[in-house]
Amino acid sequence: MNSDLTLIILIIISCITSVLTIKLLKNKIIKKIINIIIYITYILILILILQRIAFRDNRIFNYYIYKIASGSMRDTLQVNDYIIVRKSNNYKVGDIVTYRLEDKTITHRIVEVNGSKIITKGDANFNIDKSISKKQIVGKVIFHGSLINFLVKYGSYMIVIFTTTYIVGDIINEKTKA
């Protein structure tokens, strides 16, 4: 089963369990707060899913999510790390940027800015890369780390598990009261 279909199935299950959770709540204020949070969350998830499926794009609003594929940035970025990239108009030496070169997407650090030409180098590489233009740059890496890796890999599963656990616990609680 591909990841898009899996994600859609998880979202459907989450929606159903969320609706059941709302119906089982007694406190009207808590019910409204949870209702608002759930609807906002699912609207955002739906937007993300539609973008992924329809456009085969890794863009979420003006941010891009990439997965590191090589060890060229070792010690800063590890293979299989996820990064969040945002377009910028101002690039300087030391910035980690993601750019397109032919059919590849590369994430390296800027080592030199010379007018419209930019030279990058992977932290673990010995040689500098060929110069690129600012037009080739997708954006600057604004976030990376274990939190984003965890959320990208397990976020949907956590939503399903949390909602299902809550509903099962609530149903068991109702039956023990009766």
C-alpha positions as CSV (number, residue, x, y, z in Angstrom):
1,M,0.0,0.0,0.0
2,N,1.5,3.4,-0.9
3,S,2.0,6.1,1.7
4,D,-0.6,8.5,0.2
5,L,-3.3,5.8,0.5
6,T,-2.2,4.9,4.0
7,L,-2.3,8.6,5.0
8,I,-5.9,9.0,3.5
9,I,-7.1,5.9,5.4
10,L,-5.6,7.2,8.7
11,I,-7.2,10.6,8.2
12,I,-10.6,8.9,7.6
13,I,-10.2,6.8,10.7
14,S,-9.1,9.9,12.7
15,C,-12.2,11.9,11.5
16,I,-14.6,9.1,12.4
17,T,-13.1,8.7,15.9
18,S,-13.0,12.4,16.4
19,V,-16.7,12.8,15.6
20,L,-17.5,9.9,18.0
21,T,-15.3,11.6,20.7
22,I,-17.2,14.8,20.4
23,K,-20.6,13.0,20.6
24,L,-19.5,11.3,23.9
25,L,-18.3,14.5,25.7
26,K,-20.7,16.0,28.3
27,N,-19.0,19.3,29.1
28,K,-20.1,21.8,26.5
29,I,-17.1,24.2,26.8
30,I,-14.6,21.4,26.5
31,K,-16.6,19.9,23.6
32,K,-16.5,23.3,21.7
33,I,-12.7,23.7,22.3
34,I,-12.0,20.1,21.2
35,N,-14.3,20.6,18.2
36,I,-12.5,23.7,17.1
37,I,-9.0,22.1,17.5
38,I,-10.1,19.0,15.6
39,Y,-11.7,20.8,12.7
40,I,-8.6,23.1,12.3
41,T,-6.3,20.1,12.4
42,Y,-8.3,18.2,9.9
43,I,-8.6,21.2,7.5
44,L,-4.8,21.6,7.6
45,I,-4.3,17.8,7.1
46,L,-6.7,17.8,4.2
47,I,-4.9,20.7,2.5
48,L,-1.6,18.8,2.9
49,I,-3.0,15.6,1.5
50,L,-4.6,17.4,-1.4
51,Q,-1.3,19.1,-2.2
52,R,0.6,15.9,-2.0
53,I,-1.7,13.9,-4.1
54,A,-2.9,16.5,-6.7
55,F,0.4,18.3,-7.3
56,R,3.0,15.8,-6.3
57,D,4.6,18.7,-4.5
58,N,6.5,18.8,-1.2
59,R,5.4,22.4,-0.6
60,I,3.2,23.4,2.3
61,F,2.1,27.0,1.9
62,N,5.5,28.8,1.3
63,Y,7.6,26.1,3.1
64,Y,9.1,22.9,1.5
65,I,9.9,19.6,3.3
66,Y,12.8,17.6,2.0
67,K,14.5,14.4,3.2
68,I,18.3,14.3,3.2
69,A,19.5,11.6,0.8
70,S,23.3,11.7,1.2
71,G,26.0,12.2,3.8
72,S,27.4,15.4,2.2
73,M,26.2,17.5,5.2
74,R,27.1,15.0,7.8
75,D,27.5,16.3,11.4
76,T,24.9,19.0,10.6
77,L,22.3,17.0,8.6
78,Q,22.1,13.2,8.7
79,V,20.9,10.9,5.9
80,N,17.1,10.5,6.3
81,D,16.7,13.7,8.3
82,Y,13.8,16.0,7.3
83,I,14.4,19.7,6.7
84,I,12.1,22.6,6.3
85,V,13.1,25.1,3.7
86,R,11.7,28.6,3.0
87,K,12.3,30.9,0.1
88,S,14.3,34.0,0.9
89,N,15.6,37.0,-0.9
90,N,18.7,37.3,1.2
91,Y,21.4,34.5,1.1
92,K,24.7,34.9,2.9
93,V,27.8,32.8,3.6
94,G,27.0,30.2,6.2
95,D,23.4,29.7,5.2
96,I,22.3,26.1,4.4
97,V,20.3,26.2,1.2
98,T,18.5,23.8,-1.0
99,Y,18.8,24.2,-4.7
100,R,18.0,22.5,-8.0
101,L,20.7,21.3,-10.3
102,E,19.4,19.6,-13.4
103,D,17.1,16.9,-12.0
104,K,18.6,16.8,-8.5
105,T,17.7,18.7,-5.4
106,I,20.8,19.5,-3.3
107,T,21.2,20.9,0.2
108,H,24.6,22.5,1.0
109,R,26.1,25.4,2.8
110,I,26.9,28.7,1.1
111,V,30.7,29.3,1.2
112,E,30.9,32.3,-1.1
113,V,28.5,34.9,-2.6
114,N,29.8,36.7,-5.6
115,G,27.1,39.0,-7.1
116,S,24.5,36.7,-8.6
117,K,26.7,33.6,-8.4
118,I,26.7,31.5,-5.3
119,I,29.1,28.8,-4.4
120,T,28.1,26.0,-2.0
121,K,29.9,23.0,-0.4
122,G,28.7,20.0,1.6
123,D,30.1,20.2,5.2
124,A,31.5,16.7,4.8
125,N,32.8,17.3,1.2
126,F,36.4,18.3,0.4
127,N,35.6,20.2,-2.8
128,I,33.3,23.1,-3.5
129,D,30.4,22.7,-5.8
130,K,30.0,24.4,-9.2
131,S,28.6,27.9,-8.9
132,I,24.8,28.3,-9.0
133,S,22.5,31.3,-9.6
134,K,20.0,32.6,-7.0
135,K,17.2,31.4,-9.4
136,Q,18.2,27.8,-8.7
137,I,17.8,28.1,-5.0
138,V,14.6,26.7,-3.6
139,G,15.2,28.3,-0.2
140,K,17.1,28.5,3.0
141,V,16.9,25.7,5.6
142,I,15.0,27.1,8.5
143,F,14.5,24.0,10.6
144,H,15.9,20.6,11.0
145,G,16.2,18.2,13.9
146,S,14.7,15.2,15.6
147,L,11.3,16.8,16.3
148,I,10.5,17.3,12.6
149,N,11.8,13.8,11.9
150,F,9.5,12.3,14.5
151,L,6.4,14.4,13.4
152,V,6.9,13.6,9.7
153,K,7.4,9.8,10.4
154,Y,4.8,9.2,13.1
155,G,2.4,12.2,13.3
156,S,-0.5,10.6,11.6
157,Y,-0.2,7.4,13.6
158,M,-0.1,9.4,16.8
159,I,-3.4,11.2,15.9
160,V,-5.1,7.9,15.2
161,I,-3.7,6.2,18.4
162,F,-4.6,9.1,20.6
163,T,-8.2,9.5,19.3
164,T,-8.9,5.8,19.3
165,T,-7.5,5.4,22.9
166,Y,-9.6,8.3,24.0
167,I,-12.8,6.8,22.5
168,V,-12.2,3.3,23.8
169,G,-11.5,4.7,27.3
170,D,-14.6,6.8,27.2
171,I,-16.8,3.9,26.0
172,I,-15.4,1.7,28.8
173,N,-16.0,4.5,31.3
174,E,-19.6,4.8,30.2
175,K,-20.2,1.1,30.4
176,T,-18.8,0.9,33.9
177,K,-21.1,3.7,35.0
178,A,-24.2,1.9,33.7
